[in-house]
Amino acid sequence: MDQSCVELIRKMMRAGYVDIKSLNNRTVGSTEGVPQGSILSPLLCNIYFNSFDHFVEDTIITMMNKGDIRSENLEYKRGR
């Protein structure tokens, strides 16, 4: 991620938001965090899940894929 994108995210997080309950009083509002449903939420989610997807692909899947066929689930067969 380049520096300009990081700076844009930092500015959006510092901008705050006005709560819908206090529309008449513009001095009341949050100066921290990002409101749920903001345009920044999907971007931050994609940034986080990109690393998580790589971890699952490279570590978890390779650790769990063993053998040529799946083993039978005896508990499942007994329940039939």
Buried (B, 14 or more C-beta within 10 A) or exposed (E): EEEEEEEEBEEBBEEBEBEEEEEEEEEEEEEEEBEEEBEBEEBBEEEEEEEEEEEEEEEEEEEEEEEEEEEEEEEEEEEE
